[in-house]
Amino acid sequence: MTLSFVTRWRDELPATYTTLSPTPLNNARLIWHNAELANTLGIPSVTV
């Protein structure tokens, strides 16, 4: 699966954007699953 985003606002307003590295979470858990959206994105149920 590949997701692409258009970031014109970032390119046109650089002062509104800061690059950050992701921070892993301790004890992360799934609190909601949108099965319809997952199906639309092609994410198999076994992945969730």
ChimeraX attribute file (.defattr): number of C-alpha atoms within 10 A of each C-alpha:
attribute: neighborCount
match mode: 1-to-1
recipient: residues
	/A:1	5
	/A:2	4
	/A:3	5
	/A:4	5
	/A:5	5
	/A:6	7
	/A:7	8
	/A:8	9
	/A:9	10
	/A:10	12
	/A:11	11
	/A:12	9
	/A:13	9
	/A:14	10
	/A:15	8
	/A:16	9
	/A:17	10
	/A:18	7
	/A:19	5
	/A:20	6
	/A:21	5
	/A:22	6
	/A:23	6
	/A:24	7
	/A:25	7
	/A:26	6
	/A:27	5
	/A:28	7
	/A:29	7
	/A:30	6
	/A:31	5
	/A:32	6
	/A:33	10
	/A:34	8
	/A:35	13
	/A:36	10
	/A:37	10
	/A:38	14
	/A:39	11
	/A:40	9
	/A:41	12
	/A:42	10
	/A:43	14
	/A:44	11
	/A:45	10
	/A:46	5
	/A:47	6
	/A:48	10
